[in-house]
Amino acid sequence: MWYVIYSDDVENSLPLRKTTRPAHLARIQQLVDQGRVLVAGPCPAIDSEDPGEAGFSGSVVIAEFDSLAEAQTWADTDPYMLAGVYARVTVKPFKKVLP
């Protein structure tokens, strides 16, 4: 089943994001390589493709897992979560309808 993982950043997360980004992306790439990612990306803190120093307010990953518990465990052990980039993570089942 698909699960949406929505993560809220702590204030001024950009320096932590920059140092932890390679590990975070490598972990998501493993899911991509397994064909388990529908979409993933950050949420800019301002209305801009490149928010610059404004940074990001969070991230969204929609990926396939065997259960809500597995998705939650994956989210809880994300490098951004472990490094303190994320203040909180919400994981919910997701039903893809369109397209």
Residue, then its C-alpha position, 0 to 999 in steps of 0.5 A: m500500500w502507498y503511504v504519505i510521509y509528511s515531515d515538518d522541519v525545525e526552524n532554521s533547518l537549512p544548515l542541517r539539511k545541507t550536511t545530511r542531504p546525501a544520506h537522506l537522498a541515498r536512502i530514498q534512492q533505495l526505495v526508488d530503485q525498488g520501484r516503491v516511490l510515487v513522489a518525493g521532495p521538499c516543501p520550500a519555505i517561500d513561494s519559489e522553486d529555489p527558496g535560497e536562504a529561506g530554506f524548506s518547511g518540510s518534505v513529502v514522500i509517497a512510497e509503498f510499504d507493506s504496512l503502516a508500521e513499516a512506513q512509520t519505522w522507515a520515517d522515524t529512522d530517516p537521516y533528517m529525523l535522526a539529525g534533527v532536521y525534522a520536528r515531527v513526521t506524520v505517516k498516513p495510508f494513501k490511496k492513489v486515484l489520479p492520474 
